[in-house]
Amino acid sequence: MFSLDKIVRPNIKELEPYSSARDEFKGNQAILLDANENPYNGPYNRYPDPLHIELKKKIGQLKGLKPGQVFLGNGSDEAIDLVFRIFCEPGQHKMITIDPTYGMYKVCAGVNNVEVKKVKLSPDFQLDAGKMLEAVDDTVKLIMLCSPNNPSSNCLSRDAVIQVIRHFDGMVVLDEAYIDFSPENSFLGDIKNYPNLIVLQTFSKAWGLAGIRLGCAFASEEVVSLFNKIKYPYNVNILTAKKAFEKLDQVQEKDQWVETILKDREELRKVLGSLKMVKKIYPSDANFLLIKVDNARSIYDYLVSRLVIVRDRSKVSLCENCLRVTVGTRAENTLLVSALRDYEEKAGEN
Ligand SMILES: *Cc1c(COP(=O)(O)O)cnc(C)c1O
């Protein structure tokens, strides 16, 4: 049986969080002489609401969740780091993740001195829930999943994810950075059923706001209050909150971008598929394509010389000779394709 109380680190449970001026007096219709701010240069002279309640209400409305089920961080990367600090005793506890997946899970584990066990995906990048659950022992407190997965670009099967959540007594973090591009449903609706589920989403991809650094963790109110307890008091700044707040009124613009990107992705798939060097293009539920080629390094280097930068993933497991290509604008995609055609022509001459 999952018990949040049992898996939170004792020092975090007992921690007395920092109480900022804005925690102790909420509201801004007063004479604020409590935070040693400069009274001039409004509105940026003031510290932000530590919890960004107004922004959370708006995000909550969009996602069908209460503001208390929303944590906001400096990118989803902050939330990834915080889960280790809440649940894993350094040098003692372990995390299980899939292989291949997003590299930040392992880096954050390393920073927190948490050992990582990797469970390899099948050659078509699917999760074997049984195999993952077999890797669980008393030292494993966290499982990190990513769907749609980076760099494989596909969704993990819903049944496999549910099986892991149901049969694991620790926390399951499901990273949905690419969910807006996916035909599959988000797991947000499952948060009410599973107290051991944390879903991560971000403003960095579909929303077009990677530069403002804003990520969300959605979970039970109990879990979210643990995040809030240990975060930096003002981890999300006023400029970021304002920009996100505005963008949330333009959902149709985001949806339009997604539609364009998905259309262009399939166009790109068609054109790339006609090149001799391309051996395979994996099914994608995201805004990028994973492409198996005959010589990833050499193609990567050639593209760099043409100032077209893709990601060489050939050293990653199951991704031998694979390049990861983000879908750009139509003009950018065209330049990529013409560079690849030139490469092919050049290779043909030798
Ligand atoms: C891009 C990406 C993110 C986004 O991280 P931010 O810190 O929110 O910018 C998260 N997870 C995965 C798998 C990603 O590919």
The ligand as an ORCA input file, in Angstrom:
! r2SCAN-3c Opt
* xyz 0 1
  C      12.092     19.677    -23.213
  C      11.749     18.722    -22.131
  C      11.353     19.186    -20.874
  C      11.239     20.650    -20.604
  O      11.972     21.046    -19.534
  P      11.801     22.546    -19.026
  O      12.728     22.600    -17.865
  O      10.352     22.690    -18.613
  O      12.158     23.459    -20.140
  C      10.997     18.277    -19.911
  N      11.026     16.961    -20.166
  C      11.399     16.477    -21.349
  C      11.378     15.027    -21.602
  C      11.782     17.340    -22.363
  O      12.180     16.849    -23.550
*
